[in-house]
Amino acid sequence: MSEHEAPTTAAPGDEPEEDTTPADEAPERADERAGEPGDQARRIAELEDAWRRTAAELDNFRKRCARDVVSAREQERAAVASRWLPVLDNLERALEHASSDPDPVVEGVRAVLAQAVGVLADLGYPRRDDDGRAFDPAVHEAVSTVSGEGLVPGTVAQVVRPGYGSDDKILRPAAVVVATRAS
C-alpha cells in the first residue's frame, strides 16, 4: 500500500469477533487486581499479624514441651530413687546389728544385695549370669584371659564384676575373664 491509498475497510464477514466471555470469567486487568493501596496495606498487616501469632504459638508450644520433658525426668528420677529407699533402710538395719553377732549381719547384707538386684530387675536391668557363655564384646568387657584344661576357648571363664541388663539394653557390661587356647 502506498502513502496515498486509503485503508480498506473490512467486509461485513471479516469483522473481528467480540469477546463474549462473561465478565466474572474474564481475566482481570493488572490495575484492577492490585486493588486499592489501603486494601493492600491492610492485607499485609493482617498477614504479618497472623504470622506473628503463629510464631508466638509455636514458641509457647516449644517452651511447654521443654517444661514437660523436665517434669517427666524429675518424676522418673523420684520414682527410681524411691525404689532404692527400702534397700538403704535395710543396709542401716544391718549396720545397727553389726556389733552384736556377725553371722546375722552377713545374712542381712546378702538379703539386701538380693533386694537391690531385684530392684534393678524390676527397672528392666536384670543381673546377667554370664559364666560359660560365649564372649560377646557388646555385653562383656574382657579384663583378662586364662587358658586351662576343661575351658572352652572364647567363653567366659569367670565373671569379675556382674553386668546388668538384657542383650539389647545393657546398663553395664560384665567384666569377665575370657578362656583362650592352651599354649
C-alpha positions as CSV (number, residue, x, y, z in Angstrom):
1,M,0.0,0.0,0.0
2,S,1.3,3.4,-0.8
3,E,1.1,6.5,1.2
4,H,-1.8,7.9,-0.7
5,E,-4.1,5.0,-0.6
6,A,-6.8,4.9,1.9
7,P,-7.1,2.0,4.2
8,T,-9.6,-0.5,3.1
9,T,-12.5,-1.4,5.3
10,A,-13.2,-4.9,6.2
11,A,-16.0,-6.7,4.6
12,P,-19.1,-7.4,6.8
13,G,-18.0,-11.1,7.4
14,D,-14.4,-10.1,8.2
15,E,-15.1,-8.2,11.4
16,P,-13.2,-9.2,14.5
17,E,-15.2,-11.3,16.9
18,E,-16.4,-9.7,20.1
19,D,-15.4,-11.2,23.5
20,T,-18.5,-13.0,24.7
21,T,-16.9,-14.4,27.9
22,P,-18.9,-13.4,31.0
23,A,-17.4,-10.6,33.0
24,D,-16.8,-12.7,36.1
25,E,-14.7,-15.2,34.0
26,A,-12.8,-12.5,32.0
27,P,-9.2,-12.0,33.1
28,E,-8.8,-9.0,35.3
29,R,-6.7,-6.1,34.4
30,A,-3.5,-5.7,36.4
31,D,-4.6,-2.4,38.0
32,E,-8.0,-4.0,39.0
33,R,-6.2,-7.0,40.6
34,A,-3.9,-4.7,42.6
35,G,-6.8,-3.2,44.5
36,E,-6.6,0.0,46.5
37,P,-3.3,0.8,48.2
38,G,-5.1,0.9,51.6
39,D,-6.5,-2.5,51.0
40,Q,-3.1,-3.9,50.2
41,A,-1.6,-2.4,53.3
42,R,-4.4,-3.7,55.5
43,R,-4.0,-7.2,53.9
44,I,-0.2,-7.1,54.6
45,A,-0.8,-6.1,58.2
46,E,-3.3,-8.9,58.6
47,L,-0.8,-11.5,57.2
48,E,2.0,-10.1,59.4
49,D,-0.2,-10.3,62.5
50,A,-1.2,-13.9,61.6
51,W,2.4,-14.8,61.1
52,R,3.5,-13.2,64.4
53,R,0.7,-15.0,66.3
54,T,1.7,-18.3,64.8
55,A,5.3,-17.8,65.6
56,A,4.4,-16.9,69.2
57,E,2.1,-20.0,69.5
58,L,5.0,-22.2,68.2
59,D,7.4,-20.7,70.7
60,N,5.0,-21.2,73.5
61,F,4.5,-24.8,72.4
62,R,8.2,-25.4,72.3
63,K,8.6,-24.0,75.8
64,R,5.7,-26.1,77.1
65,C,7.2,-29.2,75.7
66,A,10.6,-28.4,77.3
67,R,8.9,-27.9,80.7
68,D,7.0,-31.2,80.2
69,V,10.3,-33.1,79.5
70,V,12.0,-31.7,82.5
71,S,9.0,-32.5,84.7
72,A,8.8,-36.1,83.3
73,R,12.5,-36.6,84.0
74,E,12.2,-35.3,87.6
75,Q,9.2,-37.6,88.2
76,E,11.1,-40.6,86.8
77,R,14.2,-39.9,88.9
78,A,12.0,-39.6,92.0
79,A,10.3,-42.9,91.2
80,V,13.6,-44.7,90.8
81,A,15.1,-43.1,93.9
82,S,12.0,-44.2,95.9
83,R,12.5,-47.8,94.8
84,W,16.0,-47.7,96.4
85,L,14.8,-46.3,99.8
86,P,14.0,-49.8,101.2
87,V,17.4,-51.0,100.2
88,L,19.0,-48.2,102.2
89,D,16.8,-48.8,105.2
90,N,17.8,-52.5,105.2
91,L,21.5,-51.6,105.0
92,E,21.1,-49.3,108.0
93,R,19.4,-52.1,110.0
94,A,22.2,-54.5,109.1
95,L,24.8,-52.0,110.3
96,E,22.9,-51.5,113.6
97,H,23.3,-55.2,114.3
98,A,26.9,-55.4,113.1
99,S,28.5,-55.3,116.6
100,S,26.3,-57.9,118.2
101,D,26.8,-61.0,116.0
102,P,28.4,-61.0,112.6
103,D,26.6,-64.1,111.2
104,P,23.1,-62.4,111.1
105,V,24.8,-59.3,109.6
106,V,26.2,-61.3,106.8
107,E,22.8,-62.9,106.1
108,G,21.2,-59.4,106.3
109,V,23.7,-58.0,103.8
110,R,23.0,-60.9,101.4
111,A,19.3,-60.2,101.7
112,V,19.9,-56.6,101.0
113,L,22.0,-57.5,97.9
114,A,19.2,-59.7,96.7
115,Q,16.7,-56.9,97.2
116,A,19.0,-54.5,95.3
117,V,19.3,-56.9,92.4
118,G,15.5,-57.3,92.4
119,V,15.1,-53.5,92.2
120,L,17.3,-53.4,89.2
121,A,15.5,-56.3,87.6
122,D,12.2,-54.5,88.2
123,L,13.6,-51.5,86.5
124,G,14.4,-53.6,83.4
125,Y,18.1,-54.3,84.1
126,P,18.4,-57.9,85.5
127,R,21.7,-59.2,86.7
128,R,23.4,-61.3,84.0
129,D,24.6,-64.8,84.6
130,D,27.4,-65.0,82.0
131,D,29.6,-67.9,83.3
132,G,30.3,-70.3,80.4
133,R,28.6,-68.1,77.8
134,A,30.4,-67.2,74.6
135,F,32.3,-63.9,74.9
136,D,30.4,-61.1,73.3
137,P,32.1,-57.6,73.2
138,A,28.7,-56.0,73.1
139,V,27.7,-57.3,76.6
140,H,31.1,-58.2,78.1
141,E,34.2,-56.3,78.9
142,A,37.3,-58.6,78.9
143,V,39.7,-57.8,81.7
144,S,41.9,-60.8,81.4
145,T,42.4,-64.1,79.7
146,V,43.1,-67.6,81.1
147,S,43.9,-70.9,79.5
148,G,43.4,-74.3,81.0
149,E,42.0,-77.8,80.8
150,G,38.3,-78.0,80.5
151,L,37.9,-74.4,79.4
152,V,36.3,-73.8,76.0
153,P,38.2,-71.1,74.1
154,G,36.2,-67.9,73.5
155,T,33.9,-68.4,76.5
156,V,33.6,-66.5,79.8
157,A,35.7,-68.4,82.3
158,Q,35.0,-66.1,85.3
159,V,32.8,-63.0,86.0
160,V,34.9,-60.4,87.8
161,R,32.1,-57.8,88.0
162,P,28.5,-58.7,87.0
163,G,26.7,-57.0,84.2
164,Y,23.1,-55.7,84.3
165,G,20.6,-55.6,81.5
166,S,19.4,-57.7,78.6
167,D,21.3,-58.4,75.4
168,D,19.7,-55.4,73.7
169,K,19.5,-53.0,76.7
170,I,22.8,-53.0,78.7
171,L,23.1,-50.9,81.8
172,R,26.6,-52.1,82.5
173,P,28.6,-54.8,80.7
174,A,30.0,-57.7,82.7
175,A,33.8,-57.5,83.4
176,V,35.0,-61.1,82.6
177,V,38.0,-63.3,82.2
178,V,37.9,-65.0,78.8
179,A,39.1,-68.5,78.2
180,T,41.8,-68.9,75.5
181,R,43.5,-71.9,73.8
182,A,46.2,-73.6,75.9
183,S,49.7,-72.7,74.5
